[in-house]
Amino acid sequence: MKSVLVCAAQAPFVTGGAEIHVRELVKSLAARGFRVDVVSLPFHAHPPSEVVRQALAWRLLELRHATGESVDLVIPTKFPSYLVRHHRKVAWVFHQYREAYELMGTEHSPLGSSPEDQRLVETIRTMDQAALGECRALFTNSKNVADRLARFNGLHATPLYPPPQQLGRYRCDGYGGFLLSAGRLDRTKRPELLLRALALATKDARLKLTGAGPLRRDLERLAAELGIADRVDFLGFVPEDELVALYATCRGVLYAPYDEDFGYVTVEAFLSRKPVVTARDSGGPLEFVEDGASGFVAAPEPAALADAIDRLWSLPEPRLREMGEDAARRVASITWETVVDRLTELVR
């Protein structure tokens, strides 16, 4: 039996797409007969000067042997787990330390142009170049992440899409009287943009937001200020069964994050045969959403997204079903069998 270690960096008290990736990958590897476990180290970036020290903790690990037994393969995931040392390292990169790459210079990164920040950025990029360059194979969870690796690090990676957690359970129960927004309520997901767009929409669309996050109270206040509090439901964290049911019964999904790595939400919506409204700078969702075919793509501005909301809300159910079928076809090939096959080629 071949043994595999999946390497994961874990932000304390945070569960998101990366954590789901790891959990489902481990289950799928075990189902295929591999002896598998997770190696996880905590990671935080406050202050940013801590980033390098925590990354070097991974570099100190040598996982060729565990409990005296040989480890055949390691699969590191998001930064900085891919700094781990092993002779058979196949990385599946969920994302790098984005604050030192495409987020630098935006409101989403604490790093600026100071000499100290520039030295930190250079160190992080040098570590990435070395650690990812020594991988026997390099995959990413989306074309968007692969493009970043090519642009910033000159490295070629193959996109390998992860299926969502409830694969096989998504369904369509019709096209109801609300739009759905799923995900954490933090700045890179831009829930404020969705509220401002809803306020400008001429149709009487309702919105249900799932997920927790640091912006919840600010968003509730904003909805009241915009006069749409009676059209927005903040549901907080919802169990998986309830989330599947929300996808099944919504009219469509609003998902306009900033330069998202991958975005489970799009795939979950498409498997539920629901069109998605997204933004031109949303990154990963644009690999699936085609304007007018499987959803609508608008400029990342409230007025433009409001127009897209109105367009979606005005569609008759037969057209919504056509778009839903188009959406489902675009994600039909995303399976765990494909993921495991590609990641374990070296040891099969």
N, C-alpha and C positions, 0 to 999 in steps of 0.2 A: 504494500500500500504506500503510495507516494504521499509525502507530508508537505503541507503548504502553510506558511504563516502570512496572514494578511496584516499589514502595518497601518495603524490608524492614529492620527493626532486628534485628541479629544478636548474641545473647549469645555471646561466644567459647567455643568448645569445647562448645556445647550444641546438640543437634538434637532437635526435638520436633515437635508438631503444627503449629505456625506455620511452621516451615521446610518441612514437607511441603506445607502449603497453597500456599506461594509456588512451590515447584518444580513442582507439578502444574498450577498456574494458568498459569505460563509455558509449559509444554508444550502446554496446551490452547489458549492464545492463538495460539501458533505454528502449531498444526495447523489453525486457522481462518483462516490467511493473514495474521495481523498480524505486523508487525516488532516484536519484543518483547525487552526486556532487563530486568535487575534492577539497581536502585540500592540498595546496602546500606551501612549504617554500623554499627560496633560499638556495643553498648549494655551498660552495667552499672549497677547501682544501689548500689554499695558505695564510700563511704558514701552514704546517701540524698541528701545535699546535692549529689551529682554529677548527680542526675536532671535538674534544670533546665538545667544547662550543656550536657548532651548533647542534650537536647530542642532547645535553641536552635541547635545545629549543623544540624539539619534545617531550621529556619526560615531559615537563611542560604542554603539552596539554592534556586535558581530554575531550574526544568527546562523552561521554555518551548522552549528550543532545546538540542540536544545535538550536538556536533561540527558546528555550523553548520546543522544540519537541524532542521526543526520537529518537535516532539513533540506528537502529537494528544491524548494522554490519559495521565494518571498515576493509578495505583491504589495508594494507600498502604494499609498493613495495620495491624500492631499499633503501639502507642505506642513511640516518639514519631514514627514515620515520617509520620503524617498532618499534622505541622506543615509539611511541604514546601509550597512555593508553586507554583501552576499555575492557569491560567485554566480548565482542564477537569480538575478533581480529583474523582474518584469513589472514596470510601473504602470498603474492605471491612474493617471493624474486627474483628480477632480478639480483642483485649482492650485495655483501657486499662492505665494503671499501677495495678493493682488495690490495691496497698498504700495508695493515697490515697483509695480508695473503699470497697468492701464489705469488704475485708480489714482496714481500719484498726480498731484496737482489739482485734484477735484475735492469737493466737500467730503468725499468718502474716505480720504486718506489723511493721516496725521503728518505725513512726510512732505517736506517742501524743498526749498532750494538752499537751505543752510548747508555749510560744509559738513556738519555732523550728519545731517540727513543724507547727503549725497554719498558719504562714506558708507553709511549703513546700506543704502540701496546697492552700491557697488559690491559690497560683501555678500549680500543676499543673492544677487544675480550670479556672482562667481560660484557660490556654493551650488546653486541650481544647475549651472552649466556643467560642473564636474559630476554631481550626483546623478543627474538625468542622463548625461552623456555616457555613463558607464553601464547603463541598463542594457540587458540583452534584447529587450523589446520595449517599445514605448507606446502606450495607448493613452487616450484621453476620453472623457465622458461626453465630448461633443466636438464638433468641427470648430466651434468658437474657441475652445481651450487649445485645440491643436494649432489654430491660426496664431494665437498669442505666443505659443512656444516657438513657432517659426519666426515670428516678427521680432521677438525680444531676445531669443536665445539661439536662433539658427538651427533648431532641432526639428526633425521630422517625426511626427506622431500620427498614429492611426485613430480616428474617432471610433469609439465603441460605446454605443448607447446602452445605459442601464434601464431595465424595465422597472416600472413602479411597484411599490410594495404589494398592492392588491391585484396584481396581474391575474386575469381570469375571472375577476369579480365585477369589473366595471360593466355597466349596462346603460341603456337609454330607456327611460320610462315616460318619455314625452318632453315637451318644451314648455316649461311652466312660466310663471309670472315673475321671475326674478333672475338677476345676473349673479354669478358667483365669483368671489375673489378668495383664493386660498393661499396661505403662506404666512410667514412671520411678518409681524408689523414692525419693520425697521426701515431705515432710510433707503437702502439699495433696492428694496422692493417697491418703493414709491407709492404707498397706499394713499398719501395725500393727493397725488396727481389724479388718482381715480376718483376721489371725492370731488375735487374741483371740476373734473370732467362731467361727472354725474349732475352737478349743480347747473351746468350749462346746457345739458341735453334738453331738447324740447319735448321728448317723449317722457311719459311718467314711469320710467324704469325704476325698479327697486334693486337694491344691492345687498347681498349677504356676504360679510367678511368673516372668514374663519382664521384662527391662529392667534397666538399671543405675541407680545413683544413690547419694547420700551415706548412705542408711540401710541399705545392704546388710548390713554386719557387725552392726549393732544388731538387725536383723530376724532374722538367723541365731541370735544369742544369745537373742532373745525366743522363737523357736520351740523352742529347747532347754529354756528355763525353763518353757514352757507344756506340755512333754511331747509336742509334735507334730512334732518334727524329722524323724521317719520318715514323716510324711504330707505334707511340704512340700518341693518341689523348687525351688531357686533356679537358674534357667536362665541368668540374665544376658542380655546382648544376643543375640538370635537373628536369623538372616537372614530376609528376607521370606518365602521359600518355606517355611521351617520354621514361621514364625508362622501363615501361612495353613493349614498342615497341623494345627497345634495347635487353631486355631479349628474346623477341620473335624471333629476327633475328640473334642473335649471334650464333657462333659455339659451344661455351661452356663458362664457367665462371671460372675465377681465383680468389680464395679466400683462403688466407693463413695467417690469423691473428694469434697472439700469444694467446693461451689459451682463446679463445672467450667464453663468457658466453653462448650464444645461437647462434646468427648469423642469422638474417632474410635472408641474401643473399642466403644461401644454400636452404632455403625453397622456396624463390622466383624463383631461378633457376630451382629447381625440378618441381615446378608447371608449369614452362614454358617448361618442358621436355628437359632440357639442363644438360649435365654432368658437374660436378664441379671438378676442380683440387685444392686440399688442401694439408696441411702439417700434419705430424704426431703429432705435438704439438699444433694443432689449436683448440683443445677443442670441443666446441659445434658442429661444422660441422661434426666431426667424428661420431656423433650419427646417421647420415644419409648417409654419403658418404662411400661406400664400393669400395675398389680398384678393378678396372676392371669390376665392375658391374654398378654402378651409377656415376662413376667418377674415379679419380686417386688420391691416397694418396702417398706423397713423403716425404723424409727427408726435414727438413726446411733449405735447402741449395740451392744456385742458380743452381748448376749442376744437382741435383736430380729433382728439379722442371722443369728445362729446358727439361730434358728427358721426364717428364710427359706431358709437352706442346707438344713436338714432337709426342708423342704417340697419344694424342688427335687429333692433327692437321692431322695426317696421316689416321685417321679412315674414311672409306667410309660412305656415308650418311645412308645407311640401318643400319649399326652398331650404328651410332649416335642415330638413332631413337629407336633402341632397348634399349640403355642405358637411353635415355630420358623417355621411358615408365617405365623402372625399377625405375627410380628416382621419377616419379610421384606417383607410388604406395606407395612409402615409406612415403609420406607426405599427402596422401589422407584423413587420419583420423583426421587431425588438423583442428578443427572448433571452432568457438566462442560458439556454443551451449554447447560443452563439457566443455569449460573453465567456463562459467557461472554456469552450473550445479554443478561443483565441488566446486567453491568458495562460493556458496550460500547455501550449504546443511544445514547449521545451522539454516537458517531462512525460509526455505520452508516447 
